[in-house]
Amino acid sequence: MPPAPMKTLFLLPTAYSLLPTAYSLNRKEVIPLNIVRNDLRNIAIIAHVDHGKTTLVDEMLKQGGVFRQNQQVVDRVMDSNDLERERGITILSKNTAVHYNGVKINIVDTPGHADFSGEVERVLKMVSGVLLLVDSFEGPMPQTRFVLKKALELNLKVIIVVNKTDRPDARCDEVVDETLELLIDLDASDEQLDSPIIYASGRTGTATTDWHAPGKDLRPLFDCILEHIPAPEGDPDGPLQLLVSTIDYNDYVGRIGVGRIERGAIEAGQMAIRCVYGSAFVSPPARLAGLFEFDGLKRVNAERAEVGDIVAVSGFTDLLIGDTICPAAMAEPLPFVKIDEPTISMTFCVNDSPFAGTEGTYVTSRHLHARLEKEALTDVSLRVEETESTDAFRVYGRGELHLSILIETMRRQGYEFAVTKPVVLYKDIDGVRCEPFERLVCDVPAEYSGAVIDKIGRRRGTLLSMNGESRMRLEFLVPSRGLFGYRSEFLTDTRGEGVMSAVFEDYEPVKGDIPTRNTGALVAWEDGVSTSYALFNIQDRGELFIEAGVKVYNGMIIGRNSRPGDIDVNVCRKKHMTNSRNSAAAEEALKITGVHVPTLEEAMEFIDDDELVEITPKSIRMRKKVLGTEARKKLEARKKNS
């Protein structure tokens, strides 16, 4: 009788542990074993905008030993983008890492605004769990629902963090109940309903499991992460599989792909290929020029990384989000998360105004197209299409803010162009024409709630719920096109005390006509420089958008008419000389009130179908598509006759 086969013993470091596995009786057959990386955790922080994600990450970095004890650190250190710091929001997801009790915790800070939810969707593929931050007063908001739904669909572990518990108006118990109701509403499993709850204050850097007993530091949060977020697991000896979830760019090394190693190990300088899930495409083998890991706020060089690690690699010139990096001899692409489709579009076109080319560096259609295509490579929520005109391109995005951030970024980089009014995208579902709807939440003083309900009703919105006493929380389901231009009305109706936020909900059958702008525009009818004398006599007709001494051209919008219909005005008229005093002294005595220079978002909301926003590095102007006064009148006459 032959002797029993010997079992092979695997010696592993203490940081690893074996998963249950079957052994082969055949000595020649090698069965790969999965390991659990006990020395590693991968988490993402998700929440509604302004619920304190980036501030909490700041304290996690400080208490994780990333900064020296006496090091001066700016607030919201993860918001490194200029626009992020100016607007106080996170636009791009970012990676960092801290060390706690011998465990490396990779942290992904995600955007909180609904228009950048594409950033959230893709980075969730890199993590094993999420910290769901909820404001201790506001409770779950529209984006909270959206990001939590995506996390539950990927079966990620959830830690509920009730943040800002140091607020005097905190209502922690009610917020926990509302969050659990949200989990039930999203069909969470029993295990997900048992998610642990941590009460934290990102500003003071404390956390506790009982909000009645204030914490001293973030140790309870770190301990909860180690206990409840599963450690990554996989086959360390199998062929490499690295799923690219984010693309970065560097002028020296080109595109840099960021993703998690799902199987095997990767080494700097090795040959690899990239392949796309659902496609037969396989790139030629390329050498990985660089391999980087995240440590604190730095991206450091690494010689080798193993399954579960989040790394950045360079070497592929055409690397795209969703690609899988594999060994040269084995192409096995991984499935990538399905990103929700864009809901609005705008046309970007070459600037053809009389001031074209005077303020921008990149002004041609070639420059514009190349820049938009480059942006589409790194933003999975953005699509770019060519139009019948070689000077215009249609750009699809997730919302007005999504596209306005792109526009603002481009103008700061020296681009000059013009954009049209945003329009929603329609779909035919089962033979029915449908349009995008958004879940809108308005937090307003009770005395202004009637005006808000009335305005949203006119825009085809439906009131879903109404709660509160001195301040009311109103929840609506409203067509996306009904929100175009509403934000300024909302702030006026609530005397600046209201807060509104919306997130894409679903496509539903098209509602009826929605009134858009109910006022006209004040349009300049000659080229020149605006004067105080002319503006003083025009200001009674409406709200002015320009001050004295501004260069204008025929067809440029210089204000809002207080009544429907456009008015052509002369803003360059001067007071003639008299015997008593000169015209300059007379103009100095004139007082012009009510001048409001629109921001980019306000200009996008204001323009109508026959108007454009002219974007340059120095100016934001509104104008008519057809500049000449006579040409516009002839066009209007033809429309009436037809």
C-alpha positions in Angstrom: 0.0 0.0 0.0 1.6 3.3 -1.1 2.3 5.9 1.6 -0.1 8.8 2.0 0.9 11.9 0.1 2.6 14.6 2.1 0.9 18.0 2.5 2.9 21.0 1.5 3.4 23.6 4.2 3.3 27.3 3.4 5.2 29.7 5.6 3.7 33.2 5.5 4.5 36.4 7.4 2.4 37.1 10.4 0.7 39.9 8.4 -0.9 37.3 6.2 -3.4 34.6 6.9 -4.6 31.7 4.8 -8.2 31.3 3.6 -9.7 27.8 3.7 -8.5 25.8 0.7 -8.4 22.3 -0.8 -5.1 20.5 -1.2 -4.4 18.4 -4.3 -3.4 14.8 -3.8 -1.3 15.1 -6.9 2.2 16.3 -5.9 2.7 17.8 -9.4 -0.4 20.0 -9.4 -0.1 23.4 -7.7 -3.3 24.9 -6.3 -3.1 28.7 -5.7 -4.0 29.8 -2.2 -5.8 33.1 -1.4 -4.3 35.1 1.4 -5.8 37.8 3.6 -3.7 41.0 4.0 -4.2 41.6 7.7 -1.7 44.5 7.5 -3.9 46.5 5.1 -7.3 48.2 4.8 -8.8 50.1 1.9 -11.7 52.5 2.6 -13.5 55.4 1.0 -15.2 58.3 2.7 -18.5 59.1 1.2 -21.1 61.8 2.1 -23.3 64.6 0.9 -21.5 67.9 0.2 -20.2 69.9 3.2 -20.8 67.1 5.7 -17.1 67.2 6.7 -15.3 64.5 4.8 -12.1 66.4 4.0 -11.9 67.9 7.5 -12.1 64.5 9.0 -9.4 63.2 6.7 -7.2 66.1 7.9 -7.5 64.9 11.5 -6.9 61.2 10.5 -3.7 62.3 8.8 -2.6 64.3 11.8 -3.3 61.5 14.3 -1.9 58.9 11.9 1.5 60.4 12.2 1.7 61.9 8.7 2.7 65.4 9.9 5.4 66.4 12.3 4.1 67.6 15.7 5.1 71.2 15.0 4.3 71.2 11.2 2.1 74.0 9.9 -0.7 72.4 7.8 -3.4 74.3 5.9 -7.1 73.3 6.5 -8.6 70.8 4.1 -5.1 69.7 3.0 -6.6 67.1 0.6 -8.4 69.9 -1.4 -5.2 70.8 -3.3 -7.0 72.2 -6.4 -7.4 76.0 -6.5 -11.1 75.7 -7.4 -11.6 73.3 -4.6 -10.1 75.6 -2.0 -12.0 78.6 -3.4 -15.4 76.9 -3.5 -14.9 74.8 -0.4 -15.9 71.6 -2.2 -14.1 68.4 -3.2 -14.1 68.0 -7.0 -11.6 65.2 -7.6 -11.2 62.0 -5.6 -7.8 61.7 -4.0 -5.7 58.9 -2.4 -3.8 59.0 0.9 -2.7 56.5 3.5 -2.1 56.4 7.3 -0.6 53.8 9.6 -2.3 52.6 12.8 -1.2 49.7 15.0 0.9 48.3 12.3 -1.8 48.4 9.7 -1.7 50.6 6.6 -5.1 52.3 5.9 -5.5 53.5 2.3 -8.1 56.3 2.3 -9.9 57.7 -0.7 -11.5 61.1 -0.2 -14.4 61.5 -2.6 -16.5 64.5 -3.8 -19.8 65.2 -2.1 -21.6 67.1 -4.9 -24.0 65.1 -7.1 -22.4 66.5 -10.3 -19.2 64.7 -9.5 -20.7 61.4 -8.5 -18.9 59.7 -11.4 -15.7 60.2 -9.4 -17.4 58.3 -6.5 -18.7 55.4 -8.6 -15.4 54.4 -10.0 -13.2 54.7 -6.9 -15.5 52.4 -5.0 -14.0 49.6 -7.0 -10.7 50.1 -5.2 -12.0 49.7 -1.6 -13.5 47.1 0.7 -15.6 49.4 2.8 -16.8 52.9 3.3 -17.2 55.5 6.0 -20.6 57.1 5.5 -20.5 60.6 7.0 -23.8 62.1 8.0 -24.1 65.6 9.4 -25.5 65.5 13.0 -28.0 68.2 12.2 -28.9 67.9 8.5 -29.1 64.1 8.5 -29.1 62.1 5.2 -29.4 64.3 2.1 -29.8 63.5 -1.6 -26.2 62.7 -2.3 -26.1 60.6 0.9 -28.7 58.4 -0.7 -26.9 58.2 -4.0 -23.4 57.2 -2.7 -24.8 54.8 -0.2 -26.9 53.1 -2.9 -23.7 52.6 -5.0 -21.8 51.2 -2.0 -24.6 48.8 -1.1 -24.8 47.6 -4.8 -21.1 46.7 -4.6 -21.7 44.9 -1.2 -19.2 47.1 0.6 -19.0 47.2 4.4 -20.4 50.4 5.9 -19.4 52.3 9.0 -21.9 55.1 9.8 -20.1 58.2 11.1 -22.4 60.8 12.6 -20.1 63.9 12.1 -20.1 67.4 13.7 -21.4 66.1 17.0 -20.0 69.3 18.6 -22.7 71.4 16.9 -25.1 73.0 19.5 -28.1 71.9 17.4 -26.9 68.3 16.9 -29.7 65.7 17.0 -27.7 62.5 16.9 -30.4 60.0 17.9 -32.8 61.3 15.2 -30.1 61.3 12.5 -29.2 57.7 13.3 -32.8 56.7 13.0 -33.1 58.5 9.6 -29.9 56.8 8.4 -31.2 53.4 9.3 -34.5 54.2 7.6 -32.5 55.1 4.5 -30.7 51.7 4.7 -34.1 50.0 4.9 -35.4 52.1 2.0 -32.4 51.0 -0.1 -33.0 47.3 0.6 -29.9 46.8 2.7 -29.1 43.3 3.9 -29.4 42.4 7.6 -25.6 42.5 7.9 -25.6 46.1 6.4 -28.4 47.1 8.8 -26.1 46.1 11.7 -23.4 48.6 10.6 -21.5 50.1 13.5 -22.1 53.7 14.4 -19.3 56.1 15.4 -20.0 59.7 16.6 -17.2 62.1 15.5 -16.2 65.7 15.3 -13.8 66.2 12.4 -13.0 69.8 13.6 -11.9 68.7 17.0 -10.5 65.3 15.9 -12.5 63.2 18.3 -14.6 60.1 18.0 -16.7 57.9 20.4 -19.1 55.1 20.3 -21.5 56.9 22.7 -22.2 60.5 21.8 -23.1 61.3 25.4 -19.5 60.6 26.4 -17.2 62.9 24.4 -14.2 61.3 22.8 -10.6 62.3 23.2 -9.1 61.3 19.8 -9.9 59.3 16.7 -8.8 55.9 18.2 -12.4 54.6 18.3 -12.8 55.3 14.6 -9.5 53.6 13.7 -10.3 50.6 15.9 -13.7 50.3 14.2 -12.0 50.4 10.7 -9.6 47.6 11.7 -12.4 45.5 13.2 -15.3 45.9 10.7 -13.6 46.7 7.3 -12.5 43.4 5.7 -8.9 43.0 4.9 -8.2 42.6 1.1 -7.7 39.0 -0.1 -6.5 37.3 -3.2 -4.0 35.0 -4.9 -0.5 36.5 -4.5 1.1 33.9 -6.9 -1.5 34.2 -9.7 -1.1 36.2 -12.9 -1.3 40.0 -12.3 -4.6 41.8 -12.5 -4.7 45.5 -11.8 -7.9 47.4 -12.4 -7.4 51.1 -13.3 -10.0 53.3 -11.6 -8.4 56.7 -11.9 -6.2 58.5 -14.5 -3.7 61.1 -13.5 -1.3 63.0 -15.8 2.2 64.2 -15.4 4.1 66.3 -18.0 7.2 64.1 -17.6 5.9 60.5 -17.5 2.5 61.0 -19.2 -0.6 59.1 -18.0 -0.6 57.5 -14.6 -3.1 54.8 -13.8 -4.3 54.4 -10.2 -6.0 51.2 -9.1 -6.0 48.2 -6.8 -4.2 44.9 -7.4 -6.9 42.2 -7.6 -4.5 39.3 -8.1 -0.8 38.6 -8.2 2.0 41.1 -7.7 3.5 43.9 -9.7 7.1 45.0 -10.0 8.6 48.2 -11.4 10.0 47.7 -14.9 8.1 44.5 -15.7 6.4 44.0 -19.1 2.6 44.2 -19.1 -0.4 44.7 -21.4 -3.7 46.5 -21.0 -7.0 45.0 -22.0 -10.6 46.2 -21.9 -13.5 44.2 -20.4 -16.0 43.1 -23.1 -13.6 43.8 -25.9 -11.0 41.8 -27.8 -8.6 44.7 -27.7 -5.1 44.0 -26.2 -2.4 46.6 -26.3 1.2 45.8 -27.3 3.4 44.9 -24.3 4.9 47.9 -22.6 7.4 48.3 -19.8 6.1 49.8 -16.5 8.3 52.8 -16.2 7.1 53.7 -12.7 5.4 52.1 -9.8 4.2 54.2 -6.9 2.4 53.7 -3.5 0.6 56.2 -1.4 2.1 57.1 1.9 0.5 60.1 3.7 0.2 62.9 1.1 3.1 61.6 -1.0 3.3 59.2 -3.9 6.5 57.3 -3.2 8.4 54.9 -5.5 8.0 51.2 -4.9 9.9 48.2 -6.3 7.1 45.7 -5.7 3.4 45.7 -4.6 1.1 42.8 -3.9 -2.5 41.8 -4.0 -4.8 44.4 -2.2 -2.4 47.3 -2.6 -3.6 50.6 -4.2 -0.8 51.7 -6.5 -0.1 54.1 -9.4 1.7 52.9 -12.5 3.1 54.7 -15.6 4.3 53.4 -18.9 1.2 53.1 -21.1 0.6 56.1 -23.5 -3.1 55.3 -24.0 -4.1 54.0 -20.6 -7.9 54.5 -19.9 -10.2 54.2 -16.9 -11.6 50.7 -16.7 -8.5 49.0 -18.3 -7.0 46.0 -16.7 -3.2 45.6 -16.6 -2.1 42.0 -17.0 1.1 40.0 -17.8 2.1 40.0 -21.4 1.3 36.3 -21.8 -2.2 36.4 -20.2 -5.1 38.8 -20.9 -7.8 38.6 -18.3 -9.8 41.9 -18.1 -11.9 42.6 -15.0 -15.4 44.0 -15.2 -15.7 47.7 -14.4 -18.5 49.5 -12.6 -21.2 50.8 -14.9 -21.2 54.6 -14.8 -24.5 56.4 -15.0 -25.1 58.3 -18.2 -24.8 62.1 -18.5 -28.1 64.0 -18.1 -27.3 67.4 -19.7 -25.3 68.7 -22.7 -23.9 72.0 -23.8 -22.2 73.1 -27.1 -18.7 74.5 -26.8 -17.8 76.6 -29.8 -15.0 78.9 -31.1 -15.5 82.5 -29.9 -16.4 84.7 -32.9 -17.2 87.9 -31.1 -15.5 91.2 -32.0 -13.2 90.7 -29.0 -12.1 87.2 -30.1 -8.5 86.4 -29.6 -7.7 89.5 -27.6 -7.6 87.8 -24.1 -7.0 84.1 -24.7 -4.0 82.0 -25.6 -5.8 78.9 -27.1 -8.5 80.2 -29.4 -8.8 77.7 -32.3 -11.1 74.7 -32.8 -8.1 72.4 -32.8 -7.1 73.7 -29.3 -10.6 73.4 -28.0 -11.2 69.9 -29.4 -7.9 68.6 -28.0 -8.5 70.0 -24.6 -12.0 68.5 -24.4 -10.8 65.1 -25.6 -8.1 65.1 -22.9 -10.7 65.9 -20.2 -12.9 63.0 -21.4 -10.0 60.6 -20.9 -9.8 61.3 -17.1 -13.5 62.0 -16.5 -15.8 59.0 -17.0 -18.9 61.1 -16.7 -18.0 63.3 -19.5 -18.6 62.7 -23.3 -17.5 64.8 -26.3 -19.1 64.6 -29.7 -18.3 66.5 -32.9 -21.1 68.4 -34.6 -21.9 69.4 -38.1 -19.8 72.5 -37.6 -16.0 72.1 -37.3 -16.0 75.0 -34.8 -18.5 73.5 -32.3 -18.5 70.4 -30.1 -21.3 68.9 -28.0 -20.2 68.1 -24.4 -22.3 65.8 -22.2 -22.1 66.0 -18.4 -23.8 65.1 -15.1 -25.0 68.6 -14.2 -24.5 72.4 -14.5 -21.8 72.4 -11.8 -20.0 69.5 -13.5 -19.6 71.5 -16.8 -19.1 74.8 -15.1 -16.0 73.5 -13.3 -14.6 72.3 -16.6 -15.3 75.7 -18.2 -13.7 77.5 -15.2 -10.6 75.2 -15.3 -10.2 75.8 -19.1 -10.4 79.5 -18.9 -7.8 79.6 -16.2 -5.5 77.6 -18.5 -5.8 80.2 -21.2 -8.6 78.9 -23.4 -11.1 81.2 -25.0 -14.5 79.9 -26.3 -18.2 80.3 -26.1 -20.9 77.9 -24.7 -24.7 77.6 -25.2 -27.5 77.1 -22.7 -27.5 73.7 -21.1 -30.2 71.3 -22.3 -31.4 68.0 -20.8 -31.0 64.7 -22.6 -34.2 62.7 -23.4 -34.6 59.0 -23.7 -37.1 56.7 -25.3 -38.1 54.0 -22.8 -40.6 51.4 -24.0 -41.8 53.8 -26.7 -42.3 56.7 -24.2 -40.2 59.8 -24.3 -38.6 60.4 -20.9 -36.6 63.1 -19.3 -34.2 63.1 -16.3 -35.7 63.9 -12.9 -33.9 65.0 -9.8 -34.6 64.6 -6.1 -34.5 68.1 -4.7 -34.2 68.8 -1.0 -34.8 72.4 0.2 -34.1 73.5 3.8 -35.8 76.9 4.3 -37.4 79.0 7.0 -41.0 78.1 7.5 -42.3 81.6 6.4 -40.7 81.1 2.9 -41.8 77.5 2.3 -45.0 78.6 0.5 -43.0 80.5 -2.1 -40.7 77.6 -2.7 -43.5 75.1 -3.1 -45.3 77.4 -5.5 -42.2 78.0 -7.7 -41.3 74.3 -7.8 -44.9 73.4 -8.7 -44.8 75.8 -11.6 -41.7 74.0 -12.8 -43.6 70.6 -12.8 -42.1 69.4 -9.5 -44.0 67.1 -7.1 -43.8 67.6 -3.3 -42.8 64.3 -1.7 -42.4 65.2 2.0 -42.5 68.2 4.3 -41.0 68.2 7.8 -40.0 70.7 10.5 -41.3 73.6 12.4 -39.2 76.8 12.4 -37.2 75.5 9.5 -38.9 73.2 6.9 -37.3 70.4 4.9 -39.1 70.1 1.6 -38.4 67.1 -0.7 -39.4 67.3 -4.3 -39.2 65.2 -7.5 -38.6 67.7 -10.2 -37.5 67.6 -13.9 -33.9 68.5 -14.4 -34.8 71.2 -16.9 -37.1 72.7 -14.2 -34.0 73.6 -12.1 -32.2 75.6 -14.8 -32.1 79.1 -13.6 -33.9 78.4 -10.4 -31.1 78.8 -7.9 -31.0 82.6 -8.0 -34.8 82.7 -7.7 -34.6 80.3 -4.7 -32.1 82.6 -2.9 -34.3 85.6 -3.6 -37.4 83.9 -2.3 -35.7 82.7 0.9 -33.8 86.0 1.5 -30.5 84.0 1.2 -31.4 81.8 4.2 -32.4 78.7 2.1 -30.2 75.7 1.3 -31.0 73.5 -1.7 -29.4 70.4 -3.2 -30.4 67.9 -5.9 -29.3 64.6 -7.2 -30.3 62.6 -10.3 -33.1 60.2 -9.5 -34.4 58.5 -12.6 -35.9 59.0 -16.1 -39.7 59.5 -16.1 -42.2 60.5 -18.9 -41.8 64.1 -20.1 -43.9 66.7 -18.2 -45.5 69.7 -19.9 -43.9 73.0 -20.8 -41.9 74.6 -18.1 -41.5 78.4 -18.1 -37.9 79.5 -18.4 -36.7 83.0 -18.1 -39.7 85.4 -17.8 -37.6 88.5 -18.3 -35.8 89.9 -21.3 -32.2 91.2 -21.8 -30.7 94.7 -22.1 -28.6 94.4 -25.3 -25.9 96.9 -26.4 -26.5 98.2 -29.9 -23.1 99.7 -30.7 -19.4 99.1 -30.1 -17.6 101.3 -27.6 -17.0 101.9 -23.8 -19.8 102.1 -21.3 -20.3 105.5 -19.6 -21.9 106.4 -16.3 -24.2 108.9 -18.0 -25.7 106.1 -20.2 -25.9 103.5 -17.5 -27.6 106.0 -15.1 -30.4 106.5 -17.6 -30.7 102.8 -18.3 -30.7 101.4 -14.8 -34.4 102.0 -14.2 -35.2 99.5 -17.0 -33.7 96.6 -15.0 -30.6 95.1 -13.4 -27.2 96.0 -14.8 -24.4 93.5 -15.4 -21.6 95.9 -16.2 -20.1 99.1 -14.7 -18.9 102.2 -16.3 -15.6 102.0 -18.4 -16.3 98.5 -19.7 -15.7 97.7 -23.4 -18.9 96.5 -25.1 -19.9 95.5 -28.6 -23.1 95.3 -30.6 -25.1 92.3 -29.4 -23.5 92.0 -26.0 -25.9 91.6 -23.0 -25.3 94.3 -20.5 -28.3 93.7 -18.1 -31.6 92.0 -17.3 -34.8 93.7 -18.5 -37.4 93.9 -15.7 -40.1 93.0 -18.3 -40.4 90.3 -20.9 -38.7 91.0 -24.2 -35.3 92.4 -25.1 -34.4 96.1 -25.3 -31.6 97.5 -27.4 -29.9 100.2 -25.4 -27.0 102.7 -26.0 -24.5 102.3 -23.1 -21.8 104.4 -24.7 -23.7 107.7 -24.9 -21.9 110.6 -23.3 -23.2 113.9 -21.8 -22.3 116.7 -24.1 -20.3 119.7 -23.0 -22.2 122.7 -21.6 -21.2 126.3 -20.6 -21.6 125.5 -16.9 -19.5 122.4 -16.5 -17.8 119.7 -18.5 -19.2 116.2 -19.1 -16.6 114.4 -17.0 -17.6 116.3 -13.8 -21.3 115.7 -14.6 -20.7 111.9 -14.9 -18.9 111.8 -11.6 -21.9 113.1 -9.8 -24.1 110.3 -11.2 -24.8 107.3 -8.9 -25.3 103.9 -10.4 -26.9 101.4 -8.1 -27.8 97.7 -8.4 -24.9 96.6 -10.6 -24.4 92.8 -10.4 -21.6 91.2 -12.3 -22.8 87.6 -12.9 -20.6 84.6 -12.0 -20.1 81.8 -14.5 -22.9 79.7 -13.1 -25.3 82.7 -13.0 -24.5 83.5 -16.6 -25.2 79.9 -17.7 -28.5 80.0 -15.9 -29.5 83.4 -17.4 -28.9 82.9 -21.1 -31.7 81.8 -23.4 -31.7 79.6 -26.5 -30.6 82.5 -28.8 -27.7 83.5 -26.5 -24.2 82.5 -25.6 -21.7 82.9 -22.7 -18.4 84.1 -24.0 -15.5 82.7 -21.9 -12.0 84.2 -21.8 -9.2 84.0 -19.2 -10.1 87.6 -18.2 -13.8 88.0 -18.8 -17.2 86.3 -18.8 -19.6 88.0 -21.1 -23.1 87.2 -22.3 -24.1 87.9 -25.9 -26.7 87.2 -28.6 -25.8 84.4 -31.1 -26.7 86.9 -33.9 -24.8 90.1 -33.0 -26.2 92.7 -35.4 -29.4 94.5 -34.3 -30.9 94.5 -37.9 -30.0 90.9 -38.4 -31.7 89.9 -35.2 -34.9 91.8 -36.2 -35.0 90.1 -39.6 -34.5 86.7 -38.0 -37.4 87.4 -35.6 -39.6 88.5 -38.4 -38.9 85.3 -40.4 -39.8 83.2 -37.3 -43.1 85.0 -36.9 -44.0 84.6 -40.5 -43.1 80.9 -40.5 
